[in-house]
């Protein structure tokens, strides 16, 4: 741990964390903004919600 002149505290862990690339969400998917695929996906999503409420 290092205390700097400006009062900031720096630890060794911070150095290791800053050098690591950010994690990406594996479930992050991109969908088209228009087209048949988006309509089908939304329709299936609506059906799943209706069945869960029952």
ABEGO torsion letter per residue (X at the ends): XBBBAAGBBBBAAAAAAAABBBBBBAABBBBBABEAAAAAAAAAAAAAAAAAAX
